[in-house]
Amino acid sequence: MTANRAILNVAALAELVRSAQPPTLLDVRWTLAKDGRAAYAAGHLPGAVFVDLDEDLCGPPGAGGRHPLPDPAALEAALRRLGVRAEHPVVVYDAGGNNPTGAAARAWWTLRWAGIDAVRVLDGGYAAWTSAGLPVTTEVPEPDEGDVTVTPGGMTVWTEAEASDPRNTLLDARVGPRYRGEVEPVDAVAGHIPGAINLPAAATVDEHGLLKAIAAPAGAGAYCGSGVTAAQLVLALHEQQQEAPLYVGSWSHWITDPERPVAKENP
């Protein structure tokens, strides 16, 4: 696996899984309903270990937002428990489909931020795997303890100051009604960061849930409700050789300060 490519298609992963040195498979199915573990129990890729996005890959919710950066030591312990090894390839996947949650993209981003380069994302996720007629299982593996070392700094992080700097282009990955402040099913305040441009994460995939090219200004950064869905934009741009910073705290962090302005109109 090369560090500059993030996406792996179903056929390539099927071949790797059958090889003498299969990658570490991480099932990162996640929704706001927190039903990923149940989905994993009902069926997953052979050898895949379930990863709890909230508990394993993020810090506790609070002043930093709903999905802040994890403590490096806690992340390292979680990744070792999941069997992640130094210099050994990792493949992450989520449910897939044409309305991406960004869970696999956030897992990819977090591992890259942690200094782990050999990580790829299954294009189309679990849906693409099952659509190809490939096998699934309910057997839960017991991975050997990993030895990976977490070294933060591998991906660019924007603070709220950089996200709101008018000299920067900020992309909002949420659906249009949330961006416009018409509805807000999760956070306490509706609206968006002034100046942000709405580019919903669904624009990054085709009707089969496979990644496709998107248009974004050079140097643009991304945010969403809590830095998960926005990772999908970062992933799509990375595949186009365009590196985009992520405002990890995103809207759930922005609104913790009532002095920060809120917009509900198109810029």
N, C-alpha and C positions, 0 to 999 in steps of 0.2 A: 504494500500500500504506500502511496506517495502522499506527503503531507498537503500538497496543493490541491488535491481533489477531495471533495467531501462526499459526493454522491456515489453510491454503489447500486447497480441494478440487481434485480432478482436473480437473473441467470448467473451473474458473477458471484453473488453470495451463496447460491446453491452449490456452486463448484467449490468455493472455499470451505463451506461447512463439511463437505465430503472429503476434504484434503487431510493429510497427515497432521497438519498444524492449523486446525480451525481457529478462527478469531474468537475472542471473548464476545458473546452476544448479550446485549443489555436491552431488555424490554422496558420501554419508558412510556407505556400507555398511560395517559393522564387526561382528566377533564376536571372542570370545576366541581363536578359531583364526586370526585375522588373515587371513581369506580375502576381504576386501572388494575388493582390487585384482583378484583373479581374477573375482569376480562382475561387476565393472565391465567388464572386458575381454570378458566373454561377452555383454554387452548393457547399455545404459544409455539414459537419456533423451537425445534429440538436443541437442547443445550442452553437456551436463553435463561438468564437470571432476571427476576423482576427488580426494577429500580423504582423506588418511591421518590418522585421528583421533589415533593415537599420536604421529606425527611432526609433524603440522601444527598441531594444536589443543591439545596438552598439553605440559607440561614433561617432562623425563626422569623415569622412575620412580626412587624412592629414599625418603628420609626423609619427603617430602611425600605419599607414597602412590603408587599405580600410575598415576594420571592427574592429577597436580597441575596447578595453574594454569600456563599458559605464560609465558615471559618476554615482556613486551609487544613488545620490538623483534623478537624471533624470530617472534612471531605476525603482526606487521605485515608482515614480509618474506614470510611464507608466504601471507598473504591477497593481497598484491600479485601474487605469482607466480601465484596462482590466478585473477587477474583481477578481484578485488573492488575496486569503485570507490566513491568518496565519493558519497553521496546517490543511489546506484543500487541498486534492489531486488535482494535475494538470496533464493533459495529453496533450502532444503536438503531432502534426502530420504535415507532409509535403506531397508532391505529391506522394512519394514512387516510385516504379519502380526499374529496375535493374541498373540504373545509378544515384546513390544518389547525391543530391546537398549538403547534410549535414545540411540543414536548421533546421530540427527538432532536430538533434543532437546538433547543436550550441545553440538552444533554451534551450534544456535540460542542456547543460553544463553551460550556462549563469545563469540559475536559481539555479543550484547547486553551482556555484561560489558565487552567491548572498546569500547563506545560506539557500536556500529553498530545503529541502530534498525530500518532497513528490511529486516528479515529475517523470512522466513516458513518454515513447515514444511509439506511436502506431506502431507496427511492420508491415512494408509494406505500411504504410501511407494511403493516400486517395485511392490509387489504390486498396489496399487490402480490404478496406471497401466496395467500390463499386463492386469489384469482388465477394464479399460475398452476394451481393444483398441487402445490408442494406440501409436504407433510407437516403436520402440527402434532403437538403432544400435550398431555396434562402432567407428564412426569416432571417433578421439580428437581433440578440438579443440585448437587452440593459442591460448589466450586472450591478448589484449593485456595488457601490464603494468598492474596496477591502481594506484590512487593513494590508497587508503584510509589513514586515520590511526587508530592504536589509542590509545584513551584509557580506561584501566581504571577500573572503578568503577560500571559501568552496572547491575550486578546485585548483590544482597546475598549476601555470603559469610559463613558461620558458621565460627568456629574450633572446635577441640575443646572449649574452655571453654564456648562458647555451646551447642554440641550436647549437652553433658552437664549443663547447668544445669537443675535440677529444675523451675524456673519456666517452662521452654520445653517445647513439645511437639515431639518428634523422630519422624519417620516413617522406617521402614526399608523400602526398596523391593525388597529381595531376596526370593527365594522363601522360603516358610515353613521348609523344612528347614534352609536356611542361617541364617536368623534364629534358629531354635531351637538351632543348634549341632549338629544331627544329622549334617550333612555339611558339608565345606568343601573344594571342589575347586580353589580358587584361592589363598586366603591361608593363612598358616602357623598361624593360630589360629582356632578355630570359636567362634561365639556372636554376641552383639550388645551394643550400648552399653546399659547399664542404664537402664531407663525408656523405651526406644524402643518404638514401636508398629509392628507389622508391617502394611504396606500394599503388597503386591507390585505392581510396575509393570504386570503384566498386567491389573490391575483398572481401568486407565485406558483400555482399548480394548474394543470390542465384538467379536463373532465374526468380523467382516470386517477387523479391525485399525484401525477408525476411532475417533478419540478420543471418549470419553464422559465424563460428569461423575462426579466422585468426591466423597466426603465427608471433610473433614479440618477439625480445629479451626482457628479463625482464628489466624494467627501461627505456624503449624506450619512447621518446617524439614524438610529431607529429606537422607538419606544412603543409601549402598548399599555395594558393595564398594570402588569407587574413584571415585564421583562421576559415573558415566555413566548407569546405569539410573535413579538418583535424579532426574536431570534430567527424566525422563519425568513424574515426579510434579509437578515444578515447572511444566512445560509445561501439564499438565492443569489445575492450579490457576490458572495465569495466565489460561487461557481462561474461567475462572469469576470473573475479576476478583479473584483472591486471590493475592497475591505471597508466595512461599515462599522463604526463604533456602536455600542449598545448602551443605552441609558437603562441600567439594570433596575433601578428603583421604579422608573416609569411613573405612570399616573398615580399609582397608589402611594408613591413617595412624594410626588409633587404636591399633592393636596394635604400633606401633613402640616404644611406651613400655610395658614390662612392668608398670609400676606402675598403669596404667590398668585399672579393673575390667572384667571380662567377665561377661555374664549369659547363661544358657542356659534361662531359664524365661520364661514370659509375665509381663509386669509386673502 
